């Protein structure tokens, strides 16, 4: 678990009202706290630039911004929308883009195994958990063929998915036992304090995450010595 340091505390203070409001709404939806919920969501909306009911709605605006942004930071579980070349994937303008930092979940961490089991139970019961790890690995391979991309892997659960470009930060939740694409998305403009807090939060996780070469080494060890993955992976972590 990451240490709670001054940077994280300042981030938490900066968006506590915003995230707590969405947290209550997304995770509990308790009618008994309606007044508190209204107050928190009102505070939340002070810096809110736009709201989308789900990720698909947000992708319409975000894809337009991908054509012109020079900066791209993604904190996600798999980031498959950006690595794939399928018809419904996001089209990144690699000519305009100066740099991209992609942070995805280490599937061999305890948090990675937990999320894989959640995805399996909610959406793909026929799916073996090892396919989750391979999906993340193959997405990483696609990113790393580009010299503008830095790729790293985080090991602990995060509360949300975060995408940052020159113009906006897009924030959405990772609710347990529910697919991330189903939850609302909140957008903050680059001039807002929340945008700056979110970028600091991303940079903090980035600094404590696993490099691509380290991930490849870990993957090789597990594949060689642990054919029953995910069981018994603690010895490698």
C-alpha positions in Angstrom: 0.0 0.0 0.0 1.4 3.5 -0.9 2.4 5.6 2.1 0.1 8.5 2.8 2.4 11.5 2.3 2.0 15.3 2.1 1.2 15.3 -1.6 -1.5 12.7 -1.3 -3.0 14.6 1.7 -3.1 17.9 -0.2 -4.7 16.1 -3.1 -7.3 14.5 -0.9 -8.2 17.8 0.7 -8.5 19.4 -2.7 -11.1 17.0 -4.1 -12.5 15.4 -1.0 -15.9 17.1 -1.4 -16.0 16.2 -5.1 -15.1 12.6 -4.8 -17.0 11.9 -1.7 -20.2 13.2 -3.4 -19.7 10.9 -6.3 -18.6 8.1 -4.0 -21.9 8.2 -2.1 -23.8 8.4 -5.3 -22.0 5.6 -7.2 -21.4 3.1 -4.4 -24.2 3.5 -1.9 -27.0 5.7 -3.4 -28.5 5.9 0.1 -31.8 7.8 0.3 -31.1 8.5 4.0 -28.1 10.8 3.2 -29.9 12.8 0.5 -29.2 16.2 2.1 -25.5 15.5 2.7 -25.3 14.1 -0.9 -26.8 17.3 -2.3 -24.4 19.5 -0.4 -21.4 17.5 -1.4 -22.4 17.3 -5.1 -23.0 21.1 -5.1 -19.4 21.6 -3.8 -18.3 19.1 -6.3 -19.8 21.1 -9.2 -18.0 24.3 -8.4 -15.0 23.2 -10.5 -16.9 20.7 -12.7 -16.5 21.6 -16.4 -18.8 18.8 -17.7 -20.6 15.6 -16.7 -21.2 12.4 -18.7 -23.5 9.6 -17.7 -21.0 7.0 -18.8 -17.6 6.6 -20.5 -19.0 6.2 -23.9 -20.6 9.7 -23.7 -17.3 11.2 -22.6 -15.4 9.6 -25.5 -17.1 11.9 -28.0 -15.5 15.0 -26.6 -12.3 13.3 -25.5 -11.6 11.9 -29.0 -11.8 15.4 -30.5 -9.2 16.6 -28.0 -6.9 13.7 -28.8 -6.4 15.2 -32.3 -4.6 18.3 -30.8 -3.2 17.5 -27.4 0.5 17.3 -26.9 0.3 15.7 -23.5 -1.5 12.5 -22.5 -1.6 10.8 -19.1 -3.7 7.7 -18.6 -4.3 5.9 -15.3 -6.5 2.9 -16.0 -6.8 -0.9 -15.5 -5.9 -1.9 -19.1 -6.1 1.2 -21.3 -7.2 -1.1 -24.1 -9.2 1.6 -25.8 -6.0 3.5 -26.6 -3.8 0.5 -27.5 -6.1 -1.3 -29.8 -6.5 -0.6 -33.5 -10.2 -1.8 -33.7 -13.0 0.3 -35.0 -14.2 1.5 -31.6 -10.7 2.3 -30.2 -9.7 5.9 -29.5 -7.6 7.5 -32.2 -4.5 9.2 -30.8 -2.8 11.7 -33.1 0.8 10.5 -32.6 2.2 13.3 -34.8 0.9 16.1 -32.6 1.5 14.3 -29.3 4.8 15.1 -27.6 4.6 12.5 -24.9 2.3 9.9 -23.3 2.5 8.4 -19.9 0.4 5.2 -19.5 -0.2 3.7 -16.1 -2.0 0.4 -16.0 -2.7 -2.2 -13.3 0.0 -4.8 -12.6 -2.1 -8.0 -13.2 0.2 -10.0 -11.0 -0.3 -7.8 -8.0 -2.9 -8.6 -5.3 -5.0 -5.7 -6.6 -4.7 -7.0 -10.1 -5.9 -10.5 -9.2 -8.8 -9.0 -7.3 -9.9 -6.9 -10.2 -9.5 -9.8 -12.6 -11.8 -11.9 -10.5 -14.4 -9.0 -10.3 -14.3 -8.6 -14.1 -14.7 -12.4 -14.5 -17.7 -12.5 -12.1 -19.5 -9.5 -13.6 -18.9 -9.8 -17.3 -17.0 -12.9 -18.4 -17.6 -16.0 -16.4 -16.1 -18.2 -19.1 -12.9 -16.2 -19.0 -9.8 -17.6 -17.3 -8.1 -15.1 -15.0 -4.7 -15.5 -16.8 -6.4 -13.9 -19.9 -6.7 -10.6 -17.9 -2.9 -10.6 -17.4 -2.2 -11.4 -21.1 -4.6 -8.7 -22.2 -2.7 -6.0 -20.2 0.6 -7.4 -21.4 -0.4 -7.2 -25.1 -1.8 -3.7 -24.7 1.5 -2.7 -23.2 3.4 -4.2 -26.1 1.4 -2.1 -28.5 2.1 1.1 -26.6 5.8 0.4 -26.2 6.6 0.2 -29.9 6.1 4.0 -29.9 9.0 6.1 -28.8 6.7 8.8 -27.4 5.2 6.5 -24.8 6.4 5.7 -21.3 4.7 2.7 -19.8 4.5 1.8 -16.1 2.4 -0.6 -13.8 0.9 0.3 -10.5 0.5 -2.3 -7.8 -2.3 -1.0 -5.5 -6.0 -0.4 -6.0 -6.9 3.1 -7.1 -10.3 4.7 -6.5 -10.7 5.9 -10.1 -9.7 6.0 -13.7 -8.0 9.2 -14.8 -7.2 10.6 -18.2 -5.4 14.0 -18.6 -4.6 16.0 -21.7 -3.7 19.6 -22.4 -7.3 20.8 -22.0 -9.1 18.6 -19.4 -8.8 15.9 -16.8 -11.5 13.1 -17.0 -12.3 11.3 -13.8 -14.5 8.2 -13.3 -14.8 5.5 -10.6 -13.7 1.9 -10.3 -16.6 0.5 -8.3 -16.2 -3.0 -6.9 -18.1 -5.7 -8.8 -19.2 -3.3 -11.5 -17.7 -2.5 -14.9 -15.9 0.8 -15.1 -17.5 1.7 -18.4 -20.9 2.0 -16.7 -20.1 4.8 -14.3 -20.4 8.6 -14.7 -17.4 10.6 -15.9 -16.5 14.1 -14.5 -14.4 16.6 -16.5 -12.3 19.4 -15.1 -10.6 22.2 -17.2 -6.9 22.8 -17.1 -7.3 26.1 -15.2 -9.0 24.4 -12.2 -7.4 23.5 -8.9 -8.9 20.0 -9.2 -7.0 19.5 -12.5 -3.7 20.3 -10.8 -4.5 18.0 -7.9 -5.3 15.2 -10.2 -2.1 15.6 -12.2 -0.1 15.6 -8.9 -1.9 12.5 -7.9 -1.0 10.8 -11.2 2.6 11.8 -10.9 2.8 10.4 -7.4 1.5 7.0 -8.5 3.8 7.1 -11.5 6.9 7.7 -9.3 6.0 4.6 -7.2 5.0 2.3 -10.0 6.8 -0.6 -11.7 8.8 0.1 -14.9 8.1 -1.9 -18.1 11.3 -3.9 -17.9 10.6 -4.8 -14.3 7.1 -6.0 -15.3 8.5 -8.2 -18.1 11.0 -9.8 -15.6 8.2 -10.5 -13.1 6.0 -11.9 -15.8 8.7 -14.2 -17.0 9.3 -15.5 -13.4 5.6 -16.2 -12.9 5.1 -17.9 -16.2 8.2 -20.1 -15.6 7.6 -21.0 -11.9 3.9 -20.6 -11.3 1.8 -22.5 -13.8 -1.2 -22.3 -11.4 -1.4 -18.5 -11.6 -2.9 -16.6 -9.9 -2.5 -18.9 -6.9 0.8 -18.6 -5.1 2.0 -15.4 -6.7 2.8 -13.8 -3.3 6.4 -15.2 -3.4 7.0 -13.0 -6.5 5.7 -9.7 -5.1 
